[in-house]
Amino acid sequence: MKILAQSKENFNQLEKDGITKHRLFILALQHMFAMFGSTVLVPALTGLNPAVALFTSGLGTLIFHLITGGKVPAYLGSSFAFIAPIIAAQNQFGRDGAMLGIITVGLVYALMSVVIRMLGTEFFRKLLPPVVIGPVIITIGLGLAPTAKDMASEHLLVAFVTLAIAVGVSVFAKGIIKVIPILLGIIGGYTFAAFLGLVDFAPVMEASWFALPKFALPTVSGNLRAITLVAPIALVTMVEHLGDVVAISSTVKKDFIEEPGLHRTLLGDGIATLVAGLFGGPPNTTYGENVGVLALTKVYNPVIIQLTAVIVILSSFVQKVGILIQTIPTAVMGGIVFLLFGMIASIGLRTLVENNVDLSKNRNLVIVSVTLVVGISNLTLSFAGLEFGGMGLAAIVGIVMNLILPAVEKDDEVEDLDEDLNLEPELRYEAN
């Protein structure tokens, strides 16, 4: 009943804001453009079905809004953090293994939402502070660098043109165009590749206009080890989720951490990801691109996001769209991921800088250094028949080091003692 009451309030607010049905549709399309490029890029890179990814993105967003009571204007799209582990899981255990890992991620989210509900958000912040999550995010981007190189090498000129368009739009464009550099980069690179004769349009012409997405329910047998490659990344994306919710709260000027609560937003994200795995789609996550649209338009009504989700679901049944996406040359995607993978690494670096992580402290330096090497080297450990590797192992190592290493070093204790004794600077030096 609460969701119905909130929906009625949201619709009434549309009338007060003077948003007509026509304008509502345009605003929804704007959000769709913002999420489209990134959402279809993940399945294109991982070999999953783009139509299924669009369907699970829209469905996941509606599930999120249902669980959060229709209060948070967030859109959920395909998560980039899982690209490498999904590829690794598919290479070793097939698509079923990757999907089981994605389903497990949803269960981890649900479990953590219960923990947060019981213990509060401070427990979550202490488990994954910036000194841990920063380097883990960096390893996600840098660990994918060889993939970007291999993809771009298919045709360097096409990759360069694609990258140049995306960068140009991102830096020089204004308005709604500025928030869709990925989509415009893909369109521009695709057009250039087609001009060079690198695109085969025959499959698009042969495809039907309307068809069901190729859903794929995973099987359990023989794939349980794949869980260890994918599920640990949930520790990283939960922090990403927290950051997005804080960003939305700041934009809308409402504290969504408290109401409807971080436990509800995390549960909504987790159930959306679990459902995506059941249908054969990539994990979902709250999208920063759409937060940018909120800030740009200053229209925060959740009804707009819900309409966006419905439009995305309907578009997933247009088979020609899915086939057209699959004809995008590898080099076009290569140019795009040069930017995206680097941006992921930059976000990790920004996490360290914005949170004032002091790398002059040996404790912080050790945690960051070891976590980076473990993640980028793709080190893999086997335990009890399970394998932990790459950025998943890096996250675990970072968490463990953060928990066991003392928060105060000996030099800090001496400094504090000097200050307590009110020693002059010269005497402090002699005391040390």
C-alpha positions, 0 to 999 in steps of 0.5 A: 500500500505504501508504494501505491500511496507514494506513486500517487504522490509522485503523479500529483507532483508531476501535475504541480511541476507542469510536466505534461505527458509529452514532456514526461516521455521526452525526459524518460527518453533522455534517461534512456539515452544516458544509460543505453551506451554503457548498458549494452556495452557490458554484454557486448564485451562479455558475450552476453545477449544485449536484448536480455541485458536491456530487459533485465536492466529495465526489469531490475529498475522496476524491482528496485523502485518497488522495494524502495517504495518508489522514493529513489529516482535511480536507474539500474544498468549493467555493471562494469565491475563484473566484466573481467570476472564474467569473462574469466568465469565463462572461459573456465566454466561456461555461461552457466557458471558466470550466471551462477556467480551473478545470482550469488552476487544478488544473494550477497547483496541481500545478506548484507542488506540484512546486516546493515539493517541490524548493525547500521551503516557504520559497520559497512563503512568500517569494513570497506573504507576508502583505503581498501576500496580505492585500490580495488577499483583501480585494479578493475580498470587496469586489469582490463587494459590488455583487453582494451589493447587487444580489441583496439588492435583489430583496427587502430584507426577505427578505434582512434576515431571512436575514442576521439568522438567520445572524448570530444563530446565528453569535454566540449559538448553541452546539455544532454549531448554531454551525458551521452559521449559513450553512445555518440562515440559508438554511433560515430565509430560504427558509422566510420567503420561502415564507411570503410566496409567493416560492417555486415548489415545482412544479419540486421536485414534478416532479423525480425522486428519483434522477438523474445530476447534469448533468455537463458536459465543457468544450471547448477551442475559443475559450475559452483567454483565459478562463484568464487570468480564473480561473487567477491566483486560484490564487496566492491560494487556495494561501495559503488552503490553507497556512493551512488545513493549518496550522490543521488541524495545530494542531488535531490537534497533528500537523505535516502541513506536514512529513508527508505534506508541503505538496506532497502536500496541495497536489497533492491539492487541485489534482487535486481541482480539476482533476477538478471542472472536468472534471465541470463543478463549481466549484474545491475548497479545504480548508474552515475550517468543517470544521476548526471541527468538528474543534476542537469534537468533538476527534475527528480520525480521517480515516475520518469525513471519508472517510465524509462524502465518500461521503454527499455523493456519494450525496446528489448523485444525489437530483435533488429536492435539486438542484432544491430548491436552485435554487428558493432566491430570489435575495434569500435568497442576497443576505442570506447573501452580505452576511455571507460577502463581508464575512467574506472581506474581513475575513479579508484584514484579519486576515491583515495584523493577525495577521502584524504587517504594519507599514503605517507602512513605505512599502514595505508601504503602497505594496504594500497600497494599489496592490493594493487599488485594482487589485483593487477597480477591476477594472482589466483589462490585455491582453497578447499576446492575453490579459487579466488583470483584477480580483483576479487582476491584483491578485495579480500586481501585489502579487507583482511589487512585493514582489519588486522593492521593497527590503526595507529603506528608507533610514529603516530604514538610518539607524535601524540605523546610529544603533543600531550607533553607540550614539547617544543619542536626542537625537544620533540626532535631530540625525544624522537 
